């Protein structure tokens, strides 16, 4: 029976064997890593990782390093045995309709491309995703078009199955939103759209213009490849610049860009402030750490750093200027922040007393504000009023600095 199935659907059988092999490899690797540790190992998967020494810096490090092939590998991994069986059964049902019609090479190309590209939405949301369900929905999207041109497929794909497939697609969205189930809805939706567009170009539009059909296929695949390349260099993501600064460039401009794009990066604020202290620009360090604290109000490390920078001011003028900068940064809250930082304030360090002594004009650093350094808004939703962490802590292997992986969607 298995031999007959392999002869009829060799490509589909091979892809299912790949899924089973990767699942067995994952179970074996997890067991070898120590079953009691709860560590799940999926070799080759594109994971959301965090730097163990800088836990607020997380992202698709492997993809940022150019390992795009992990998208394809991730699609053929599965979270558990139930996930694998459900996907394989759905895949086989649609494969029996499509593979004999498309031919081995075209069908193989369609499946691999659909599996790879369907992972992109979750990747763009900084989420790991595994499973061939995106490819299954791409098959379904293709069948919706092909059944209008092929009587056998139309007969075998009974009309009652179509709404069932759509229900299974859309019911996953509320399950994710309200029940917290880690379902890769983006992969399902993109897979469906991808399959339908390929079907329309190859069948509906292809019957009118073969050149237009090929051109359309080139355009949509070029767009998806450009999307993949953009995710490999996510210049809109502050964590990407922080990761690059830590692991590659050690560049001050990368750190500045990191906190501009993502003010919640406590690591970035600390690095910048410590750099300015080391180079002797104490007031720039002071304003930087104050704004970092303003935008990360639950950070005790920034509080400690603020106390350290304050101790670097060794004159009454410097401390008076620093107090003036606190008022500029925090406004009406400045007195509460002075108390929070536990600054040893004496009457001699107030700006008022300095003015009464008719001392020279305060140095230009007294007017330094964040706007002069970085383009960061005064209020950042979820930062000035902290929200719960998006990702749970990763499982850390001390022998691998980038070992902590965060969550997986199915």
Secondary structure as the mmCIF struct_conf table of DSSP 4:
data_model
#
loop_
_struct_conf.conf_type_id
_struct_conf.id
_struct_conf.beg_label_comp_id
_struct_conf.beg_label_asym_id
_struct_conf.beg_label_seq_id
_struct_conf.end_label_comp_id
_struct_conf.end_label_asym_id
_struct_conf.end_label_seq_id
HELX_RH_AL_P HELX_RH_AL_P1 UNK A 2 UNK A 8
BEND BEND1 UNK A 9 UNK A 9
HELX_RH_AL_P HELX_RH_AL_P2 UNK A 10 UNK A 34
HELX_RH_3T_P HELX_RH_3T_P1 UNK A 35 UNK A 37
TURN_TY1_P TURN_TY1_P1 UNK A 38 UNK A 38
TURN_TY1_P TURN_TY1_P2 UNK A 43 UNK A 44
STRN STRN1 UNK A 49 UNK A 51
TURN_TY1_P TURN_TY1_P3 UNK A 52 UNK A 53
STRN STRN2 UNK A 54 UNK A 59
HELX_RH_AL_P HELX_RH_AL_P3 UNK A 61 UNK A 64
TURN_TY1_P TURN_TY1_P4 UNK A 65 UNK A 66
TURN_TY1_P TURN_TY1_P5 UNK A 68 UNK A 69
HELX_RH_AL_P HELX_RH_AL_P4 UNK A 70 UNK A 76
BEND BEND2 UNK A 79 UNK A 80
HELX_RH_AL_P HELX_RH_AL_P5 UNK A 81 UNK A 102
HELX_RH_AL_P HELX_RH_AL_P6 UNK A 104 UNK A 118
TURN_TY1_P TURN_TY1_P6 UNK A 119 UNK A 119
HELX_RH_AL_P HELX_RH_AL_P7 UNK A 120 UNK A 124
TURN_TY1_P TURN_TY1_P7 UNK A 125 UNK A 126
STRN STRN3 UNK A 129 UNK A 129
BEND BEND3 UNK A 131 UNK A 132
HELX_RH_AL_P HELX_RH_AL_P8 UNK A 133 UNK A 146
TURN_TY1_P TURN_TY1_P8 UNK A 147 UNK A 149
HELX_RH_AL_P HELX_RH_AL_P9 UNK A 151 UNK A 156
BEND BEND4 UNK A 157 UNK A 157
HELX_RH_AL_P HELX_RH_AL_P10 UNK A 159 UNK A 179
HELX_RH_AL_P HELX_RH_AL_P11 UNK A 185 UNK A 199
HELX_RH_PI_P HELX_RH_PI_P1 UNK A 200 UNK A 204
TURN_TY1_P TURN_TY1_P9 UNK A 205 UNK A 208
HELX_RH_AL_P HELX_RH_AL_P12 UNK A 210 UNK A 232
TURN_TY1_P TURN_TY1_P10 UNK A 233 UNK A 233
TURN_TY1_P TURN_TY1_P11 UNK A 235 UNK A 236
HELX_RH_AL_P HELX_RH_AL_P13 UNK A 238 UNK A 244
HELX_RH_PI_P HELX_RH_PI_P2 UNK A 245 UNK A 249
HELX_RH_AL_P HELX_RH_AL_P14 UNK A 252 UNK A 261
TURN_TY1_P TURN_TY1_P12 UNK A 263 UNK A 264
HELX_RH_AL_P HELX_RH_AL_P15 UNK A 266 UNK A 278
TURN_TY1_P TURN_TY1_P13 UNK A 279 UNK A 280
HELX_RH_AL_P HELX_RH_AL_P16 UNK A 282 UNK A 295
TURN_TY1_P TURN_TY1_P14 UNK A 297 UNK A 298
HELX_RH_AL_P HELX_RH_AL_P17 UNK A 300 UNK A 312
BEND BEND5 UNK A 315 UNK A 315
HELX_RH_AL_P HELX_RH_AL_P18 UNK A 316 UNK A 330
HELX_RH_3T_P HELX_RH_3T_P2 UNK A 331 UNK A 333
HELX_RH_AL_P HELX_RH_AL_P19 UNK A 334 UNK A 341
TURN_TY1_P TURN_TY1_P15 UNK A 342 UNK A 342
HELX_RH_3T_P HELX_RH_3T_P3 UNK A 347 UNK A 349
BEND BEND6 UNK A 350 UNK A 350
HELX_RH_AL_P HELX_RH_AL_P20 UNK A 351 UNK A 356
TURN_TY1_P TURN_TY1_P16 UNK A 357 UNK A 358
HELX_LH_PP_P HELX_LH_PP_P1 UNK A 359 UNK A 363
HELX_RH_3T_P HELX_RH_3T_P4 UNK A 364 UNK A 367
HELX_RH_AL_P HELX_RH_AL_P21 UNK A 370 UNK A 373
BEND BEND7 UNK A 378 UNK A 378
TURN_TY1_P TURN_TY1_P17 UNK A 381 UNK A 386
HELX_LH_PP_P HELX_LH_PP_P2 UNK A 387 UNK A 389
BEND BEND8 UNK A 390 UNK A 391
HELX_LH_PP_P HELX_LH_PP_P3 UNK A 392 UNK A 394
STRN STRN4 UNK A 395 UNK A 395
TURN_TY1_P TURN_TY1_P18 UNK A 398 UNK A 399
TURN_TY1_P TURN_TY1_P19 UNK A 401 UNK A 402
STRN STRN5 UNK A 404 UNK A 405
STRN STRN6 UNK A 409 UNK A 409
#
